[in-house]
Amino acid sequence: MTGGIIAALRAQGMAGTVKTTGQDASLEGVQNVLLGTQGVTVFKDFRLQAPAAAQIAADILSGHKPMNTNATVNNGQVDVPSVMLTVVPIDQGNIKMLAENGWLQSRFGSLAKVLKGLPESARRYL
């Protein structure tokens, strides 16, 4: 969605003057942060999410109480055991961590794919 907003701003000559935010550190979102047309994208590490969800599902399916929870969330009827993981807002100041922790490579295949077509000025953040 943020990409569409940035395109509309670009059409009005306003791209980069109005900061936008996005979710999930998508390829387009990461590139827009590097370009400066998006202020922040949200990083939720699926490498941590997937195993946590799988362990909870395995515990439930085997008839056990989930053991690796660290919080509860009330759904309006009961407190649901949950795993709350760190959510990190990513901007130009900390986007390098996504390359350093291997997330860009594991998510997009290579750092080269992330940087493809970007000007040198955008590459300096990685």
FENMOPE-V442224 format. One line per field, one symbol per residue. ss: DSSP state (2 for helix, 1 for strand, 0 for the rest). burial: I if it has 9 or more other C-alpha atoms within 8 Angstrom, else O. Layout:
ss->???
burial->???
This chain:
ss->022222222220001001001100002222222220000111100222222222222222200000000011110000111100000111000002222200222222002222200002222000
burial->OIOOIIIOIIOOOIIOOOOIIIIOIOOOIIIIIIIIIIIIIIIIOOOOIOOIOOIIOOIIOOOOOIOOIOOIOOOOOOOOIIIOOOOOOIIIOOIIOIIOOOIIIOOIOIIOOIIOOIOOOIIOIO
